[in-house]
Amino acid sequence: MRAYVAMLPRLQAEEQLAAINAAAIGGAHLDKADMMDAVRRLERRAAGGERRAARASPAMLAAMGIAVVEAPAREETGG
C-alpha cells in the first residue's frame, strides 16, 4: 500500500503529461518532425518497448530496506 501511495503523484503526473502531449499532437501545435517523434514514442510505448529496466545499486536497495549480500566468486573448473 505504501508503494501505491508513494507512486500515485508520479502516475498522475505521467497521465497529465500524456494528456498534454495528446492535445499538442491532435491540435497540430507541433511541427511535423516533433509530431512524428512523439507518435513514434507513443507507438513504442504501446508495444511495450518504451521503458527499460532500471538497475538498482546496493545503496538504493539498502535505502528501500532490502539486504544486499555478495556471494563469493565461483571458481571455474576445467570440466
Rosetta silent file (secondary structure, phi, psi, omega in degrees, C-alpha in Angstrom):
SEQUENCE: MRAYVAMLPRLQAEEQLAAINAAAIGGAHLDKADMMDAVRRLERRAAGGERRAARASPAMLAAMGIAVVEAPAREETGG
SCORE:     score description
SCORE:     0.000 S_00000001
   1 L     0.000  -36.840 -179.485    0.000    0.000    0.000 S_00000001
   2 H   -64.885  -36.624  179.774    2.877    2.381    0.778 S_00000001
   3 H   -63.863  -40.122  178.757    4.330    1.864   -2.697 S_00000001
   4 H   -62.181  -47.646 -178.918    0.996    2.812   -4.254 S_00000001
   5 H   -62.971  -39.172 -179.426    0.739    5.969   -2.148 S_00000001
   6 H   -68.832  -35.431 -176.144    4.335    6.895   -2.946 S_00000001
   7 H   -88.890  -14.434 -176.022    3.909    6.374   -6.690 S_00000001
   8 H   -55.558  -47.096  178.323    0.469    7.971   -7.084 S_00000001
   9 H   -59.765  -36.985  179.234    1.754   11.536   -7.681 S_00000001
  10 H   -67.252  -43.278  178.293    4.160   10.229  -10.317 S_00000001
  11 H   -62.947  -41.538  178.144    1.436    8.265  -12.075 S_00000001
  12 H   -63.217  -40.427  178.613   -0.849   11.287  -12.026 S_00000001
  13 H   -64.876  -40.822  178.035    1.919   13.466  -13.476 S_00000001
  14 H   -62.582  -41.482  178.564    2.566   10.905  -16.237 S_00000001
  15 H   -64.253  -40.629  179.587   -1.140   10.859  -17.105 S_00000001
  16 H   -65.610  -42.543  177.676   -1.259   14.657  -17.203 S_00000001
  17 H   -63.753  -38.099  177.855    1.814   14.828  -19.457 S_00000001
  18 H   -63.189  -39.750  178.433    0.255   12.214  -21.739 S_00000001
  19 H   -66.462  -40.076  178.311   -2.895   14.341  -21.989 S_00000001
  20 H   -64.559  -43.987  178.201   -0.843   17.451  -22.779 S_00000001
  21 H   -61.996  -42.588  179.651    1.093   15.571  -25.464 S_00000001
  22 H   -61.915  -41.411  178.584   -2.129   14.222  -26.968 S_00000001
  23 H   -65.658  -40.321  179.866   -3.594   17.720  -27.128 S_00000001
  24 H   -65.717  -41.367 -179.838   -0.413   19.104  -28.718 S_00000001
  25 H   -69.332  -49.281 -177.059   -0.332   16.328  -31.318 S_00000001
  26 H   -68.504  -29.254 -177.726   -4.042   16.400  -32.065 S_00000001
  27 L   -90.102    6.304  178.801   -4.247   20.180  -32.134 S_00000001
  28 L    57.493   40.965  178.759   -1.392   20.498  -34.636 S_00000001
  29 L   -93.836    1.837  179.158    0.638   22.597  -32.214 S_00000001
  30 L  -114.469  154.122  172.961    3.875   20.795  -33.108 S_00000001
  31 L   -74.137  167.462 -171.709    5.918   20.904  -36.262 S_00000001
  32 H   -60.033  -41.761 -178.842    5.841   17.759  -38.376 S_00000001
  33 H   -64.297  -44.443  178.823    9.182   16.329  -37.159 S_00000001
  34 H   -65.344  -38.350  178.773    8.270   16.765  -33.482 S_00000001
  35 H   -63.746  -43.868 -179.340    4.845   15.283  -34.109 S_00000001
  36 H   -66.278  -38.926  176.267    6.310   12.218  -35.819 S_00000001
  37 H   -61.119  -44.436 -179.499    8.829   11.745  -32.961 S_00000001
  38 H   -63.978  -41.615  179.273    6.020   11.923  -30.413 S_00000001
  39 H   -65.643  -41.133  177.667    3.906    9.429  -32.347 S_00000001
  40 H   -62.560  -41.415  177.228    6.850    7.023  -32.651 S_00000001
  41 H   -61.713  -42.147  178.642    7.465    7.234  -28.883 S_00000001
  42 H   -65.380  -39.138  178.440    3.795    6.506  -28.233 S_00000001
  43 H   -64.558  -42.466  177.289    3.857    3.567  -30.644 S_00000001
  44 H   -62.753  -41.636  179.633    6.939    2.117  -28.908 S_00000001
  45 H   -65.460  -40.685  178.731    5.299    2.575  -25.544 S_00000001
  46 H   -64.055  -31.305  179.499    2.091    0.926  -26.752 S_00000001
  47 L   -83.288   -4.379  178.042    4.152   -2.023  -27.972 S_00000001
  48 L    90.177   10.526 -176.032    5.813   -2.310  -24.550 S_00000001
  49 L  -106.059    9.168 -174.676    9.264   -1.164  -25.613 S_00000001
  50 L   -79.459  -41.230 -174.644    9.438    2.332  -24.155 S_00000001
  51 L   -95.222  139.109  175.444   10.633    1.623  -20.645 S_00000001
  52 L  -108.086  147.376  178.851   13.894   -0.011  -19.789 S_00000001
  53 L   -65.409  133.013  177.626   14.515   -1.799  -16.543 S_00000001
  54 L   -86.347  141.551  177.037   16.415    0.365  -14.098 S_00000001
  55 L   -94.621  126.988  179.269   19.384   -1.145  -12.318 S_00000001
  56 L   -94.004  134.531  176.546   19.377   -0.605   -8.600 S_00000001
  57 L   -80.938  161.204  176.006   22.671   -0.151   -6.811 S_00000001
  58 H   -55.381  -35.538  178.654   23.285   -1.862   -3.473 S_00000001
  59 H   -65.150  -40.785  178.861   22.898    1.559   -1.818 S_00000001
  60 H   -64.844  -42.446  178.902   19.490    2.063   -3.449 S_00000001
  61 H   -63.954  -42.063  178.871   18.354   -1.388   -2.346 S_00000001
  62 H   -62.207  -38.508  178.544   19.578   -0.758    1.192 S_00000001
  63 H   -64.069  -26.919  178.301   17.631    2.511    1.277 S_00000001
  64 L   -89.300    1.238  178.843   14.499    0.506    0.417 S_00000001
  65 L    85.336   18.375  179.270   15.205   -1.928    3.255 S_00000001
  66 L  -102.179  121.408 -178.915   16.431   -4.749    1.020 S_00000001
  67 L   -71.524  140.439  178.251   19.508   -6.523    2.304 S_00000001
  68 L  -114.989  120.926  179.310   22.344   -6.976   -0.176 S_00000001
  69 L  -121.033  123.990 -179.883   24.578   -9.999    0.284 S_00000001
  70 L   -89.605  127.310  179.064   27.505  -10.517   -2.047 S_00000001
  71 L   -83.106  147.548  177.750   28.157  -14.124   -2.959 S_00000001
  72 L   -66.505  150.219 -179.683   31.753  -15.322   -3.226 S_00000001
  73 L   -64.914  140.237  178.195   33.105  -15.665   -6.741 S_00000001
  74 L   -85.147  141.289  178.202   32.764  -19.154   -8.203 S_00000001
  75 L   -86.218  139.682  177.222   35.873  -20.904   -9.383 S_00000001
  76 L   -78.752  138.086  176.286   35.932  -22.191  -12.933 S_00000001
  77 L  -109.125  148.213 -175.886   36.552  -25.906  -13.335 S_00000001
  78 L   -76.625   -2.107  172.185   38.269  -27.398  -16.363 S_00000001
  79 L    94.986    0.000    0.000   35.494  -29.902  -16.973 S_00000001
